[in-house]
């Protein structure tokens, strides 16, 4: 009788907590949907204004959504779009963490609400009210059941198991040895071949070393991150332990996020371990702290997003081999093949139409091609890192800058690729996590 009463009490408590979590997640999802509608509306505004059909839409967007911004109205529209996309991805990620009962859901939600409140006060970004309101509402619901939020048990089990074996340390040693050897090779080749004066050569060596280390690190991360996640779920099926895990009281969001966190936690450990190698560039000069921070940000976001590609296909495919092939194929198409093909076509159009003295007066088309080029650059982590560093070194640009059009000499606002890259990749990662959870739930119901 005592055991039955205890089980009844636990079930009732968990049911109340479950309702609170579901309500908070639903509120966050609706907030993300509102920001998505706003971003779509702003993109329509940008298209109509850039083609000079309704140029007053720039001013209208600034007057409605960015009240205290003193810059150009077209730049204000770009800022509104970026903020909306950031809020979409952040709200979706926190929504998943709420459903997964992650301990960091409460502080993450609080930080997001406070950040939007600060942007509202500083720039007058009125859509921040959406995030502040839904964040406060979700916080109230979560505070009614704070005891159900905890450290993910799957993540803790996986990380402990991985770090107890020798494989984790072997992989880290090989990873650091490859980057160290590559950095040493770059130093020897460049220092002997340099014909500059001593001070200039030293700064140049620092930049080359930094770019080389980040480049090889990015290449290794692209291969390592998906390899850890593409077998996260299919591996359980192949070991015939998946059904055992799914018969526990562990919710599907907790299972998926735990698998993803354990895999990406080790990848982040690899990224942190390589920071001293990047910092070697400070000994030679030519590299700033901002470049190191942006490089680490690009590496981290790449690892997280490509890791979510792996976890998605691991949930949709029956075998690890099939999941790995589809993961790497999708990554290659998304980040390399499609941007290269479309970029080649866009560059041909730009050179043929606007690359001569008789360029037509079509600023709308030229602006559209410039933004397409920016988007294509931002889909590839290598192109993003190179263009971001070039803007930082040559123009000291970290955010917004202007590009002069050859059509009529007017200027349009542009954004440093790392901003678009971070926003786009995090939105994709959030959507893939949600799709993975839904797919896993459908498979469990059908099986």
C-alpha positions in Angstrom: 0.0 0.0 0.0 2.8 2.4 0.9 4.5 1.7 -2.5 1.2 2.3 -4.3 0.7 5.6 -2.5 4.2 6.7 -3.2 3.8 5.8 -6.9 0.5 7.7 -7.1 2.1 10.8 -5.5 5.1 10.7 -7.9 2.8 10.3 -10.9 0.5 13.1 -9.8 3.5 15.4 -9.2 5.1 14.5 -12.5 1.7 15.2 -14.2 1.4 18.7 -12.8 5.0 19.4 -13.8 4.4 18.0 -17.2 1.5 20.4 -17.8 3.6 23.3 -16.7 6.4 22.3 -19.0 4.1 21.8 -21.9 2.5 25.2 -21.4 5.9 26.9 -21.2 7.0 25.2 -24.3 3.9 26.1 -26.2 4.3 29.8 -25.2 7.9 29.8 -26.4 6.9 28.1 -29.7 4.3 30.8 -30.3 6.8 33.5 -29.6 9.2 32.0 -32.2 6.3 31.9 -34.7 5.5 35.6 -34.2 9.2 36.4 -34.8 9.2 34.2 -37.9 6.2 36.1 -39.2 7.9 39.4 -38.5 11.1 38.3 -40.2 9.1 37.2 -43.3 7.4 40.6 -43.4 10.7 42.4 -43.1 12.2 40.4 -45.9 9.2 41.4 -48.1 9.9 45.0 -47.0 13.5 44.7 -48.0 12.7 43.2 -51.4 10.2 45.9 -52.3 12.4 48.7 -51.0 15.6 47.5 -52.6 13.9 47.3 -56.0 12.8 50.9 -55.5 9.1 49.9 -55.8 8.3 51.2 -52.3 11.4 52.9 -51.0 9.5 54.4 -48.0 9.3 50.9 -46.5 12.7 51.5 -45.0 11.5 54.4 -43.0 8.3 52.7 -42.0 10.2 49.7 -40.7 12.5 52.0 -38.6 9.6 54.0 -37.2 7.7 50.8 -36.2 10.4 48.4 -35.0 13.6 50.3 -34.2 12.6 53.6 -32.6 15.9 54.8 -31.1 18.3 53.8 -33.9 20.0 56.8 -35.3 21.6 55.2 -38.4 20.3 54.7 -41.9 16.8 53.3 -42.4 17.9 50.5 -44.6 20.5 49.4 -42.0 17.7 49.5 -39.4 15.7 47.1 -41.5 18.7 44.7 -41.7 19.1 44.9 -37.9 15.4 44.0 -37.3 15.7 41.0 -39.6 18.8 39.8 -37.8 17.3 40.3 -34.3 14.1 38.4 -35.4 16.1 35.4 -36.6 18.2 35.3 -33.5 15.1 35.3 -31.3 13.6 32.5 -33.4 16.6 30.2 -32.9 17.0 31.1 -29.3 13.3 30.5 -28.4 13.3 27.2 -30.3 16.4 26.0 -28.5 15.1 27.0 -25.1 11.7 25.4 -26.0 13.5 22.1 -26.6 15.4 22.4 -23.3 12.2 23.0 -21.4 10.6 19.8 -22.9 13.8 18.0 -22.1 13.7 19.3 -18.5 17.2 20.7 -18.8 18.6 22.6 -15.8 19.9 25.4 -18.0 16.4 26.3 -19.3 15.7 28.7 -16.5 18.9 30.8 -16.7 18.8 30.6 -20.5 15.3 32.0 -20.6 16.2 34.7 -18.1 19.3 35.8 -20.0 17.3 35.9 -23.3 14.5 38.0 -21.7 17.0 40.4 -20.2 19.0 40.7 -23.4 15.8 41.6 -25.3 14.8 44.1 -22.6 18.3 45.8 -23.0 17.9 46.0 -26.8 14.5 47.4 -26.4 15.8 50.2 -24.1 18.9 51.0 -26.1 17.7 50.7 -29.7 13.9 50.8 -29.3 13.5 47.4 -30.8 9.8 46.9 -30.2 9.5 43.2 -31.3 11.7 42.5 -28.2 8.4 42.9 -26.3 7.4 39.5 -27.8 10.3 37.7 -26.3 10.1 39.6 -23.0 6.4 38.7 -22.6 6.6 35.1 -23.6 9.8 34.7 -21.6 8.2 36.1 -18.4 5.1 33.9 -19.0 7.2 30.8 -19.5 9.3 31.6 -16.4 6.2 31.9 -14.3 5.1 28.5 -15.5 8.5 26.9 -14.9 8.8 28.3 -11.4 5.7 26.3 -10.5 7.7 23.1 -11.1 11.4 23.9 -10.6 12.3 20.5 -9.1 11.7 18.7 -12.4 14.6 20.6 -14.1 17.9 18.6 -13.8 21.1 17.7 -15.4 20.4 15.4 -18.3 21.1 11.8 -17.2 21.9 10.6 -20.7 24.5 13.3 -21.2 26.2 12.5 -17.9 26.2 8.8 -18.6 27.6 9.2 -22.1 30.3 11.7 -21.1 31.5 9.6 -18.2 31.6 6.6 -20.4 33.5 8.4 -23.1 36.1 10.0 -20.8 36.8 6.7 -19.0 38.2 5.0 -22.1 41.4 5.6 -23.9 39.7 6.5 -27.2 38.8 10.1 -26.1 42.4 10.9 -25.2 43.8 9.2 -28.3 41.5 11.3 -30.5 42.4 14.5 -28.7 46.1 13.7 -29.0 45.9 13.0 -32.7 43.8 16.1 -33.2 46.3 18.4 -31.4 49.3 16.7 -33.0 47.9 17.3 -36.5 47.3 21.0 -35.8 50.7 21.4 -34.1 52.5 19.8 -37.0 50.6 21.9 -39.5 51.4 25.1 -37.6 55.1 24.1 -37.4 55.2 23.4 -41.2 53.5 26.7 -42.0 56.1 28.6 -39.8 59.1 26.9 -41.4 57.9 27.4 -44.9 56.7 31.0 -44.5 59.7 32.2 -42.4 62.2 30.9 -44.9 60.3 32.2 -48.0 59.4 35.6 -46.6 61.3 38.5 -48.3 59.7 41.3 -46.2 61.4 43.3 -43.6 61.7 41.8 -40.1 58.8 43.6 -38.4 56.4 43.2 -41.3 57.3 39.5 -41.8 56.7 38.8 -38.1 53.2 40.1 -38.2 52.6 38.3 -41.5 53.8 35.0 -40.0 51.3 35.6 -37.1 48.4 36.0 -39.4 49.4 33.0 -41.5 49.8 30.8 -38.5 46.4 31.9 -37.1 44.6 31.3 -40.4 46.3 28.0 -40.9 45.5 26.7 -37.4 41.8 27.8 -37.6 41.5 26.4 -41.1 42.8 22.9 -40.2 40.8 23.0 -37.0 37.6 23.8 -39.0 38.3 21.0 -41.4 38.8 18.5 -38.6 35.7 19.7 -36.8 33.6 19.3 -40.0 34.6 15.6 -40.0 34.6 14.9 -36.3 31.3 16.5 -35.1 29.0 14.6 -37.4 30.8 11.4 -36.8 30.0 11.5 -33.1 26.3 12.3 -33.6 25.4 10.3 -36.7 25.7 7.1 -34.7 24.1 8.4 -31.5 20.7 6.7 -32.0 21.5 4.2 -34.7 24.2 2.8 -32.5 21.7 2.1 -29.8 19.6 0.2 -32.3 22.5 -1.8 -33.6 23.5 -2.7 -30.0 19.9 -3.6 -29.4 19.7 -1.2 -26.4 17.4 1.3 -28.0 14.1 -0.4 -26.9 15.5 -0.7 -23.4 16.2 3.0 -23.2 12.8 4.0 -24.6 10.9 1.8 -22.0 12.3 4.1 -19.2 10.5 7.2 -18.0 13.0 9.3 -20.0 11.1 11.7 -22.3 12.0 11.8 -26.0 13.3 15.4 -25.8 15.6 14.5 -22.9 16.9 11.4 -24.8 17.7 13.4 -28.0 19.2 16.4 -26.2 21.2 14.2 -23.9 22.7 12.3 -26.9 23.5 15.6 -28.7 25.0 17.3 -25.6 27.2 14.4 -24.8 28.6 14.3 -28.4 29.0 18.0 -28.7 30.4 18.3 -25.2 33.5 16.4 -26.3 33.8 18.4 -29.5 33.7 21.6 -27.5 36.5 20.1 -25.3 38.6 19.7 -28.5 37.9 23.3 -29.4 39.0 24.6 -26.0 42.1 22.4 -26.1 43.2 24.1 -29.4 42.9 27.7 -28.1 46.6 27.8 -27.0 47.6 26.9 -30.5 45.6 29.8 -31.9 47.1 32.0 -29.3 50.6 31.3 -30.6 49.9 34.0 -33.2 50.1 36.6 -30.5 53.8 35.9 -30.2 54.3 37.2 -33.7 51.6 39.9 -33.8 49.2 40.7 -36.6 46.2 39.0 -34.8 43.8 40.7 -32.4 41.6 39.2 -29.6 38.5 39.9 -31.7 39.7 37.6 -34.4 40.3 34.8 -31.9 36.9 35.2 -30.4 35.1 35.3 -33.8 37.1 32.3 -35.0 36.1 30.3 -31.9 32.5 31.4 -32.4 32.5 30.2 -36.0 34.1 26.9 -35.0 31.6 26.3 -32.2 28.5 27.1 -34.3 29.8 24.9 -37.1 30.3 22.0 -34.7 26.8 22.4 -33.1 25.0 22.7 -36.4 26.7 19.9 -38.3 26.3 17.8 -35.1 22.5 18.4 -35.4 22.6 17.2 -39.0 24.1 14.0 -37.7 21.6 13.5 -34.9 18.7 14.1 -37.3 19.8 11.4 -39.8 20.7 9.1 -36.9 17.0 9.3 -36.0 15.7 8.8 -39.5 18.0 6.0 -40.7 18.1 2.4 -39.5 21.9 2.0 -39.7 24.9 4.2 -38.7 26.5 3.8 -42.2 23.4 5.2 -43.9 23.1 8.0 -41.4 26.8 9.0 -41.9 26.5 8.9 -45.7 23.4 11.1 -45.7 24.9 13.4 -43.0 28.1 14.1 -44.9 26.3 14.3 -48.2 23.9 16.9 -46.9 26.7 18.9 -45.3 28.7 18.8 -48.6 25.7 19.9 -50.6 24.6 22.6 -48.2 28.0 24.2 -47.3 30.0 23.6 -50.4 28.3 22.3 -53.6 25.2 24.5 -53.8 26.9 27.8 -52.7 29.7 27.1 -55.2 27.3 26.5 -58.1 24.9 29.4 -57.4 27.8 31.7 -56.5 29.5 31.0 -59.8 26.2 31.8 -61.7 25.7 35.0 -59.6 29.3 36.2 -60.3 28.9 35.6 -64.0 25.7 37.7 -64.0 27.4 40.5 -61.9 30.4 40.6 -64.2 28.4 40.5 -67.4 25.8 43.1 -66.4 27.5 45.4 -63.9 31.2 44.8 -64.7 31.6 47.4 -67.5 31.2 51.1 -68.1 27.8 50.6 -69.7 26.2 49.0 -66.7 22.4 49.4 -66.7 20.6 51.5 -64.1 19.2 48.6 -62.1 20.2 49.2 -58.5 17.5 46.8 -57.3 18.9 43.9 -59.2 22.5 44.7 -58.2 21.5 45.0 -54.5 19.7 41.7 -54.7 22.8 40.0 -56.2 24.9 41.5 -53.4 22.7 40.1 -50.8 22.6 36.7 -52.5 26.4 36.7 -52.5 26.4 37.5 -48.8 23.9 34.6 -48.1 26.0 32.2 -50.1 29.2 33.3 -48.3 27.5 32.8 -45.0 26.5 29.2 -45.7 30.1 28.1 -45.9 32.2 28.3 -42.7 35.5 28.7 -44.6 34.2 31.5 -46.7 32.6 33.1 -43.7 35.8 33.0 -41.7 37.9 34.4 -44.6 35.6 37.2 -45.5 35.0 38.1 -41.8 38.8 38.4 -41.2 39.3 40.4 -44.4 36.6 43.0 -43.3 38.1 43.1 -39.8 41.7 43.6 -41.0 41.1 45.9 -44.0 38.1 47.9 -42.9 37.9 47.3 -39.1 34.3 46.1 -39.7 32.7 43.7 -37.2 29.0 44.4 -37.9 27.4 46.7 -40.5 29.1 48.3 -43.4 28.1 49.9 -46.7 28.7 48.8 -50.4 28.5 51.3 -53.3 26.4 50.1 -56.2 27.9 50.5 -59.7 24.4 51.2 -61.2 23.7 54.6 -59.7 26.4 55.2 -57.1 24.0 54.6 -54.1 25.0 52.6 -51.1 23.3 49.6 -49.5 23.8 48.2 -45.9 25.7 45.0 -45.6 26.4 42.8 -42.6 29.6 41.0 -41.8 29.2 37.3 -42.8 29.7 35.9 -39.3 26.5 37.6 -38.1 24.4 36.0 -40.9 26.3 32.7 -40.5 25.7 32.5 -36.8 22.0 33.4 -37.1 21.3 31.1 -40.0 23.2 28.1 -38.6 21.6 28.4 -35.2 18.1 28.6 -36.7 18.9 25.5 -38.7 20.2 23.7 -35.7 17.1 24.5 -33.6 14.8 23.4 -36.4 16.7 20.1 -36.9 16.5 19.3 -33.1 12.7 19.9 -33.2 12.4 17.7 -36.3 14.5 15.0 -34.7 12.3 14.9 -31.6 9.2 14.6 -33.7 10.7 11.9 -35.9 11.7 9.9 -32.9 8.3 10.2 -31.4 6.7 9.0 -34.6 9.0 6.0 -34.8 8.3 5.0 -31.2 4.5 5.3 -31.8 4.6 3.2 -35.0 6.9 0.5 -33.5 
